Amino acid sequence: MTATPDTPSVQLGQARLRKEDARLVTGQTSWTDNLTQPGLLHVAFLRSPVAHARITGVDVSAALELPGVVAAFSGADFAAEQGSLPCAWPVTADIVLPDHPPMAVEEVRYVGEAVACVVARDSYAAADALEAIEIDFEALPPVLDMEAALAEGADLVHASKGTNKSFLWPFEAGDVGAAFDGADTVVTRRYRQQRLIPAAMEPRSVLCKPDGDSYTLWSATQIPHILRLMLAMTTGIPEHKIQVIAPDVGGGFGSKLQVTAEEVLALLLAKRLGKPVKWTEARSEGFQTTHHGRDQIQDIAIAADSDGRIRGLKVDLLADMGAYLMLVTPGVPILGAFMFPAIYKMDAYAFNCTGVFTTKVPTDAYRGAGRPEATFAIERILDELAAELGMDPMELRRRNWIRHEEFPYTTIAGLTYDSGNYEAATDRAYELFGYDALRAEQAKRRESGDPVQLGIGISTFTEMCGLAPSRVLGSLSYGAGGWEHASVRMLPTGKVEVVTGATPHGQGHDTAWSQIVADQLGVPFEDVQVLHGDTRVSPKGMDTYGSRSLVVGGTAVVHACEKVVQKAKVLAAHMMEAAEDDLEFSGGRFTVRGSAGPAATIQELALAAFAAHDLPDGVEASLDADSTYDPDNFSYPHGTHLCAAEVDTETGAVTLRSYVAVDDVGTVVNPLLVEGQVHGGLAQGIAQALFEEAVHDAEGNLVTSTMADYLLPSAADLPEFTTDRTVTPSTTNPLGTKGVGEAGTIASTPAVVNAIVDALRPLGVDDVRMPCTPERVWRALHEARPNGGENGREVRSATSLAADSADTAPPGARVDGGPDDGEGARR
């Protein structure tokens, strides 16, 4: 015991540099593709070149004759053991849930679906041998358009199911008919959420090593624990015979929240060959086969009184499932169902979502997973309602949002928001943005007929994250819970090992968890080691997605630390000959309340527990503790994002002049981590607004299959962001934290599109379909001209474009089919 220990500084709120970066930035780490094993074999997959066809023959014999080739298989070779890839979220009792073989056996249903594979001694030999495989197809019609897919007599993706409709999920609260019948104004719009392609820095990769009847599988995955369970359930290999390891993972954004065909087949190939096997995707292969995001048609109607008070909201959603239902495919739009009402009060709300099969890559979780889609629709239509009523769009929001004194507040969608202050976040955003000055400049440009118009876009948002209460997820038919597990191990030398079930893929868990433990136990930040990503090291966990890591996983760590302190307190009382109730714990040491006597540090107690020379009767020789935490509610971060965009009405070019994001993510553990998450999220949300779109031709081929065709923004394409925070702590967890990983993506897309439409509204434009390329902006301007065409609806206040009399696109414009182009357009 010591009388004057140094008290470690408080860590929460400090901008600590990330512990992980020393190895990640310098490359001193192991990504899955860096790993090797003695006798390692390499796998390449032959993928379907057509969107829909029956397989009438597969001949791999010629491939087997090539140098370096060890084996080659068709889907039929694994038909008896490969099972069906899992869907963990059958959202309705009558959902149509077709079998999804990891390697196609009888029919292919999207370009890129695996049909055969080659195993060779190096990756080049495996890839080259694919050309020797002969496959015969009987062509079937592709199914690409959701509305056409639901029409009577439509060609079917799964003929045996008799329908292209996977499910219909309805929700209704309040008297919707009365809300709309009694409203002074009803505004109806259709919005299109284009299909997006995830592009993590690290491609997908998997390596599987057999060891007798046991297997170790390394994968660039977000979900090692879920993957282990699903591999066992899919293949029949006992779960305790499978170890899954996620090494450092270079990004995921939801694309690695998946049980993939390649993971299942790597396990089965290792089992059959008795050798370790590895597969790593090429970029173009990944674009074709990694699940895609978004892809919705949103029909939305809002009813309001003449003073702007919202009466009701109706949403009819068509969600493209792609060819199969993957891990959480049907649940993604259902998450969004609860977010369409957003931060607004209203009397009634109706939502209907229809899941539709098409012959495209399946969709699934992509950063935000249903929440960005919902936020986009409500924030866009609020601007349209404001225009209809002749109101400032922010004033309309202020009249309808939940006031800070009304929290906790149960929304019309049935969620209880525990805390928030939309007024504070908005006031701070206004201050940083210079809103009034920009509006004045906008007025001058409009009056002068400046060809470069200025628009101001607003997005006031919230999201449900920290997935979340197991009972709630169960009520939504989700196949798992929302709990998380943590262990805190006190080593005899006073160092601490933290084992977490939340598996990072770039978020900074090692750093944040170290800060939490340093404060909870009073040990130095440097003395904490965080372990994760290995199902033998961390046997329990629900992994990382849905902005849940800190809110759920971090809370589990806090509770485990509390148990450590309680166990240490028993030992301290014994050693100090004091009553437990008389002891205080602060800064890593126990003292007797009101006494200047000696203290016992938690490090000293860890050594004493290890030595076990003088333990109280019935006390075990360990301070280690575990905790499994199941939250009582989601967490609800919120914020106000403001965007100023300059739009050249002659060329359609959009330049983001300034962007302000003020987010409220509750208590901040590390502001550097928050800044990184917000900046990355903004980049992805802005990219949807301006750049990214997966485009298919009329035959179902993905024509944006490389980075040369699919435009991912660089830093040069984005503005400098101004970010700040307000803090209303969450009341549902002891840290007061809220999720941050998806916030920037959710808020930024409507802010940018609202800014573009705001710039062009006096010219008759009330929508531009994403991505808002120069060509699409130009077409929207052209079609808003009197008799120039319909922009998907009646244009109520179109004015002539004085300088526009030509019917052709401006020089250099990219032709992608216009605002309402079909899937057959080539960008």
N, C-alpha and C positions, 0 to 999 in steps of 0.2 A: 504494500500500500504506500501511497505517496501523498504528502500534504499539499503539494503545489504543482499539479500536472498542467501542462500547457493545454489550453482549451482550443480545439480546432475551430477555425472560422466557419461561419454559416455559409453553406454552399448554395442553397436554393436561391435562384435569382442571379447567380453569378454567370458571367459570360466565359465559362471555361472552354478552352480549346479542346477539341475532340480527342480523346485518347486513341480512337481508332485510326486517326488520320496519319499517324506516323507510319503505319504499315500499309494503309490503303493508298495514300498518295505516292509513296515511294515504290509501290509494287511489291513490298515485302510480305505478301500474303498468298494464300492459295485459293484461287477461283477453281471451280469444278474442272474446267478444261485444262488447268495446270497440272492436275493430279494424274498420277500414273500408278500402275501396278505391274508386278512381274507377269510376263506373258499376256499383256493387255491386247485385246482385240478391238477393232473399230467397226462401228455400225453405220451404214448409210441406208436411207429409205428411198424406195422408188415411189413417187407420188403421182396421183392421178392427174393427167393433163386435161381432163374434161370435168365439167361440173356435175354431170349426171349420166350414169350409164350402168348397165349390167356387165358384170365381169364374166366373160364366157370362156376365158382360158388364161392361165399364167404359166409360163415356162421359164424356169430359172436354170436349166441345165447348162446353157452356154456360159453363164456367169460362173458356174462352179469350175469351169476349165481354165479360168484366167489366173495368172500368177498372183499369189498372195491371198487369194480368196479361200476362206476356211469353210464358209457355209452360206447358203442362200435359201430364203423361205418366202412363201406366199402367205397371204392371210389364212388360206385353208389349212396350212400346216399348224396353225395355232388356234384353229376354230374351237377345239374342244377345251382349251385351257385359258384363253385370254379373257374370257368373261366380257363384261360390258363396262365401259367407263362410267363412273358414278355421277349421279345427280343427287345432291344432298338437300335440295330445296324443291320438292314437288308441291307447288303452292296451292293446289286444289285437289280434292279427292278424286276428281275425274280427269286429271291432267293426262294428256297423251304423251307417254314417255317411251320413245322407241329405243330399242337396243342400240348400243354404240360400241361396236367392236374396235379395239385399238388399231387393228389392221383389217382393212375391208376384206370381206369374204365373197359376198354375192353382188354387191352393188356399191358404187361410189356416189357420194352426194355433194362433194365440193372439190374444186380444183385444189390439189395439195394433199388430199386424204391419202394416207399410207396404204399401199397395195402389196408391196413386197419389200424385202430387205436383203442386204448383203453384209456379211461379217468377214472382215479381212484383217491382215496383219498391220496395215496402216490405213489411214483415212483416205489417202489418195487412191489406193487400190480399190477400196470399197466403193468410192464414188464413181470411179471409171467403170467398174463392173456393172453398175446399174444399166448402162447402155445395152448390155447383152441380154437383159431380161425381155422376154416377149409377152405382151399382154394384149388380149383381144377384148374389145368392148362392143356392146350393143348400145348405141346412143339412145338416151332418153331426154325428153325436153327439160331444159333448165327452168327453175322456178325462182324468179329474181325480185318481182314486185310484190310487196305485201298485200296490197289491195286486190291485185289480180289473183293472188294465191288463195284468197278467201272467196272468190267468186264461184258460183255454181259451175261445175264442169271443169274446174281448173286442173291442170296437171298436178300430180301429187309427188311430194318429196318422199313420202313413205306410203307406198300404195296399199300396204296391208292395214294401215290405220284409217284409210278412207277419208282423211281430212288433212288439211294443212294447218288447222287451228290446234295449238297445243293446249291452251286453257283460256278461260275467261275469268278474270278476278275482279269482282265488283266491291265497291265500298260507298256507303252513303250515310250522311249525318245531317240532321235538320230537315226542314221541309223545302226541298230544292225547288219544287214547282211554285210554291208561294213566293220564294225569294226572287225568282225570275219574273213571275207574273206581276209582282208589285214593284219592280224596279223601274226607275226612270230611263235608265240607259243599259243596253246590253251590247257588249263588244265581243265578236267572235273572230278567232284567228286560227290558222293552221301553221304550225312550226315544224321544221324538219331537223331532227338531230342526225347529222351525218354519221356514217360509220367511221370509226377511228382505229388506227393500228398502234398498239403499244410498241415502244422501242427503247427498252432498257439498255443501259450501257453494256451490260454483260448479256450475251445471248443465252438462251436456254441450253443446259448441258446436264448430262447424267452419266454416272459411272456406277456399275454394279459389280461387286466381287462376291463370288460364292465361297463358302467355307463349310464344307460338308453339307448339312441341310440347313445352314444359316446363311444369311446374306446381309452384306453392308452396301447400302446404296447412298451415294453422294449425289446431291442434286442442287442446282441453282433454283431453290424453291423458297417461297415465303412460308410454307406450311409443313415442316417436317413431321410434326405430330399427326396432323390430319392425313398426310400422305402415307405414313406408316399404316395407319388404321385402314385406309381405303385400299392400299396394296394388298393387305391381308384379306380383306373382304372380296376383292375382285379376283385374286388369283387362287385363294384357298390356302396359301402358305400361312402357317400360324404366325400371329402377330409377334410373339416373343422370339421368333426366328428371324425377324427383320429389324435391322438397325438403319435408321435414316439420318444422314448428316447433311446439314446445310452449311457449307463453309461460308466465308465472307461472300455475300451476294451483291452483285453490282446492279441494284435497282430492280424494281418489280412493277409498281404502279397498278397492281392487280393482275398483271399478266402471268405472274408466278404464283397466284392464288388458284392453283389448279392441280388436278391429277391428270397428267398427260398420257397420251398413247405411248410416247417414247419412254416414259418412266416404267410403265407396266411392261412394255416389250423388252426393255433392258433387263429387268428382273427375270423374265421368262427365258430370254436368251442366255443369261448367265447360268440359269438353272439347267437348261438343256445342254449347253456346251461344257459346263464345268469350268469355265474360264471367265476372267473379268472382261467386261465389255464397256465401251464408252461411245456416246454419241453427243455431238455438239452441232447445233444448227448453224447454217449459213444465214446471212441477213435476209436474202430473198426467200429462203425456205421459211424463216421465221415470220416474215410478212404474210406468207400464204397460210401458215398453219398455227401460229400462236393465236389464241382466241382474240377476237376484235371487241371493240367497245361501242357504246351508244346505239345508234341505228333505231330511231323511233320516229313515228309520225304522231304529232301531238295536235289534236283538235281541242281547243280550249275556249270556253265562254265565261265571261265575267259580267255580273249584274251589279249595278250600283244606283244609288240615289243621285239626284242632281247636285248635291253638295259633295259628292265623292265617296260617301260611305259605302263600303262593299257589302252587298247583300248575299251574294252567292257565287259559287264557282263550280263549273262542270268541266271535267277532263275525260276525253276519250282517247285512249292510247293504243297504237299498234306498235308492238315491239318485235323486232326481227330476232328470232332465236338462232338463225342459221340452220344448219342441217340437223343438229342434235342439241340435246340439253346437257350442258357440262355441269361442273360442280355446283355453281349457284346461278346458272343462267336465268331460270324463271324468276328468281327472287330479286334480281337487280331492279327491274321496273317497279316491283312491289315496294321496295325500300323508298323509291321516289314518291309513291302514293301518299305517304305521310308528310311529304315536304312541299307539295304544291300550295297549301295554304300559307306556308312560310311563316313570317312574323306578323301576319295580318289577322285581324278579327273579322269574322263574318258569321252569318246566320245559318248557312247551309253549304254543303259540299258533296259532290258526287264524283266518283272516279270509276272508270272501267278500263281494264287493260286486257287486251287480247294478244296472246303470244302466238307468233306465226312462224312456221317452218319455211325456209328457203334453201336453195342449193348454194349456200355460201358458208364460209368458215363460221362456226358457232360464235356467238357473242357471249360475254361474261363480264366479270367485274373489271372496270377500268377506273382509275383514280376518281373517287367520288361515288361510283356505282349507284346510279339512279338519282342521287341528290343533285348533281349538276344539271341533269336533264330537267328536273322539276323546277329548280331555281331559275333556269333560263326561261322557261315558259311563263312563270308568274311574273318575273321581273320585266319581261318583254311586254306582256299584255297590260301591265300596269302603266307603262309608258303610252300604250295605245289608248287606254282608258283616259289618261290625263289629257291626251290630245283631243279626244272626243269631247271632254268636258271643258276644254280650254283652261286647264289648271297646270301649274308648275308640277312636274313629275315628283319632285321631292315633297312638295306640300301634300300631294295625294297620299304618299307613303306615310307621312307624319300623321295624317288624319286617321289612318287605319291600323298602324302598328300597335303592338302591346306596349303600354307605358311601363317604365321601370318599377313604378309602385304597385303594379298589378301582378308581379311575380310572387309566388309560382302561379303559372297560368296554364290551364288545360285548353288546348286548341280544338278547333272543330274536327280535326283528324284524330283526336283522342290522345295526343301526346301531352305530357305535363312538363313544360319548360320550367326548370328550377330557378334560373337566374338570368339576368341580362339587363343591358341598358343601351337600347338602340339610340337614344337621344345623345348620350355622351360620345359614342363612337361616331355618329354623324356630325356632331358639332366639331369634333377634332378633325375629321376628314375635310369638312368645309374650310376650316382654318388653314390646313396645309395645302389645299387645292386652289384657293382663291376663286371660289365659285362665282361670286358676284362680278368680279372683274372679267372672268371668262364669258359670262353671259352678256356683259356689255360689249365685249369684243365681237361676240357672235352677232349681236344686233347690228353692229356697224358693217360687218362683212355682208350680211344679208341685204342691208340697205344699199350698199354700193355695188351689189351684183358681182362680188369677188368670185372668180371661178373656183377658188379654193375655199370651201365652206368649213366652218368650225362646228363640231358637235360635242355635246356633253352627255356622257353616259353614266347612269346610276345603277348600282346594284346594292341593295340592302338585304342581307341574307342571314339565315341560320341553317344549321344542319343537325341531324341526329347522328351521333357517332359514339364511339366507345362501345361497339357492339359486344354485347349488352345483355340485359336480364334473360337468363335461360328460360324462364317461364314465358316471357313475351315472345322469344324466338320460337319456342314450342308452339305457342298459339298461332304462329304464322307458318307452321309446318316445316320449319327449318330442322335439319337433321342432327343438329348438335346444340350445345349450350354456348353461353357467352362468358363463362368463367375464365380465370387465369390463375396460374400456379407460380409460386416462388419459394425458394429455399435460401436461407442465410446461414452460412457455416462460419463459425468463429474458430480460427486456427489457433494452435497453442501460442504462437508468436504474436498474437494480437491482430494479424491480418484477417481480411474477410473475403470469403468467396460467396458470390451471389449467383444462384442458379435461377434462370428465368425461362418460362415457357413462351415468352414473347420473342420471336425470332426476327432480328433486324435484317433489313436489306438496304441500309444506307442512312437510317434515321438518327443514329447516334445513341443507341441504347446503352452502350458501355459507359459513356460519359454521364448521361442523365441518371442512370441507376446508381453510379458511383456517388454522384452528388446527393441523391436521396439517402443512401446508406450512411454517407459521411455525416449528414445532419442527424439522422435518426439514432445512430450509435455513438456519435462524437469521435469518430476515428478520422485520420487524415484521408483526403480524397485519393491520394496515391496508394493507399493501403487496401483499396477495394478492387477486386478482380471479378468481372462479370462473365459468366459462362452460359452458353446458349447454343441452340442449333443442332444438338446431337441427342437423339432420343435415348441413348444410354446414359449420357451425362445429365440430361434434363428429360426425365421420363414422362412428365406430365406437362401439358400445355395446349392452348388453343391457337397459338401463333399470332401473326401480325397482318392486319388488314383493317379497314374501316376506322382508322384513327383511334384504335383501341389500346395501343401499346402502353402509353403512359397512364391513361385513365383507369384501365383495368389491370394491366400487368404491373404498373408502378404502384398501384394501391396494394396489390398482393405483396410486393416487396415491403411496403410500409408495415403491413400487418405482421409479416414474418419478423421484421425488426422489433416490433412491439413485444412479440413472444420471446425473442432473445433477451430483451431488457428485463422482462418479468422473470425469466429463469435466472438471469444474473442477479436480480434483486434478492432472490431467496438465498443465494450463495453469499452475496455481500452482507446481508443481515447476519448470517451465521458468522462470517469472518470478523465483522465489526462489532459483534455482540450487541446488536441493536434490533429493535422491532422493525419488521418490514414497513409498517405504516409510517415509521419515523424517517424513512429514507427518501431522499430526493435524488433524481437522476437528471443531470444537465451537463452538456459539454463532454460527454463520455465518461463521467465519473459519478459515483454514488457518495452522497454526504448525508450526515445526520442533520435533519432539519433544526436550524437554530444553533448549531454547534460549529465551532471553529476547528474541530478535531480533524483527524486524518480522513482521507478519502480513499475509495477503492475504484480504480479505473476498470473499464470493461475489458481492456487488454489483460490486466492482471488477473481478473476473474476467469478469463478464457484459459490462461495457463494453470490456474488453480483447479479448474474443472478437469483439465487434461491430466494433471498429476493425480487428482482424486485422493490426496492424502488426508483431507479433512472435510469431507462432504457431509452435509446434514443427512440424517437417515431418510431414505426414500428418494433422494435426489440423484439423478443420473449424471454420469461424468461427461456432460456435453451441454453447451449453450445453444447448439444448433436448433433451428426451428423452421417449420414449413407453414405455408398458408395458401389456401385456395379461396379466391375472392370472386363472388358472383355479384355484379352490381345491381342496385335496385332500380336504376333508370339509365337511360342514355345520357350522354352529355351534349350540351347545345352551345357550341361556339357561335359567334355571330360577328358581323362587321358591316362596315360601309365602304364600298369601293367606288371611286370616281375616276372616269377616264375622259380625257380631252383628245379628240381625233380630228385631224384635218383631212378633208376629202376633196380631191381634185375632180370637179364635175366634168372636166373635159376628157380625162383619161381613166377615171375610176380608182386611181391610186389612193390608198389610205396610209396616213402617217400618224402614229400615236405620239402625240406631243407631250402628254404627261399622264401619269397614272399614280393615284394615291390609294393606298389600302390601309385602313385602320381596322384591325381585328381585335376581338376580345376572345382570348382562349383561356380565360381564367388565370389562375396562378401560373406564372412562368418559372419553370425550373432552370432553363438555360436560354437566354435571349438569342444567342448565336444559333442554336438549333432551331428556334422558332423562325428566325430570319431565313435560314436555309430552306425550311419547309415552305414558307410563304413564297419566296422567290421562285422555287421550283414549281409550285402549284400555279403561280401566275403565268409562268412560261407555258405550261400545258393548257391552261384555259384560254389564253390569248391565241395559242396555236390552233385551237379548234375554231375560234372566231375568224381567223384570217388565213390559215395556211393548210391545215390537214384535212384530208378526205380520202377514204378508200373508195375507189371507183372500179366497177366491173363493166365489161362490155356485154353485148347482147347474148353471148354464149356463156357468160358466167366466169370469164377469165378476169382475174385481178390485174388491172392494167397499171396500178400504182404499186408495183411489187418490189421496187428498189428505192433507195434514198434519192435516186435521180428523179423519180416520178412522184414520190410521196414527200411533201415538203415539210421537213422538221426545222423549226427555227433555230438559229444560232443567236448568240448574244448580240450580234450586229443587227438582227431583225427586231429586237425588242427595245423598248425605252428604258431609261433609268427609273426604277421604282422608288417612290417615297412611301415608306411604311412606318406605322406606329401602332400602339396598342392602348386599349383601355382594359381595365381589370375588374370584372365582377366574378369573384370566385364561385366555382360550382359548389353547391351544397350537398352533393351526392357522394363525394369522396373526400377523404381526410386531407389530401393535398390541395383541393380546390381547383384542380386542373380540368381542362377541356381539350378535346382533340384539335390538332392543327394540321395534320398531314394532307387533308383534302380541301381545306378552306380556300386557298388561293385559286384552285381549279374551279371550285363551285361558283365563286363570286365573279371571276374575271370575264368569263365568256359573255354573259348578258351585259356587263358594263361596256365592253367594247362594241358589241352590236348595237346597243342602245345609243352609243355615241355616233356611230355611222348613220343610223336612221335619223337621229336628231339633226345631224348636219343636213340631211337631204329632205326632211319632211316638208319644208316650204315648196319643194319642187315636186311634191306629190308622191314621194316614196314613203311607204310605211313598213317595208320589210325588205331585207336582202338575205337570201338564203346562204347559210354558212357552207364552206368558208367564204368570207366576203372578199373574194379575189377582185382585182381591178376590172376584169371582164364582167363579173356578176354585178358589181356596183354600176358599171356603165349600162348594162342591160336594164337594171332596175330603173335607172334614170330615163332611159329611152322609152320603156314601157309605161312609165308614169305620165308621159306626155299625152295630151288629149288625143284619143283615137290611136294611140301608139301601142295598145295592147293592154291586157289585164294582168296585174301582178298577183294572180291567184285569188283576187276578190275585187269588189267594186272599189275604185279609188274615189274617195269622197271630195278631196280638195286639190286635185291635180292642177298644176299651172304649167303654162308653156315654158319650155326651155329655150330661151332666146337664141342661144348660140348653137342649138342642135337641130339640124335639118336633115342630117344624113341618116340612112338606114343601115349603115355598116358599122362594125365595131371599129374603135380607134386603132391606129397603127400600133403593133406590138401587143395587142390584147391577147390573152390566152383564152382559147375557146374551150369551154367545158360544158356547154349545153344550156347555160343561162340559169336564172333563179329556180326554175322548176324542171330542170333537165332530168331525164331518166338515167337509169344505171348504165345505159349503153354509151354514154358520152365519154370521150377520151380527153383528159386534161392536157 
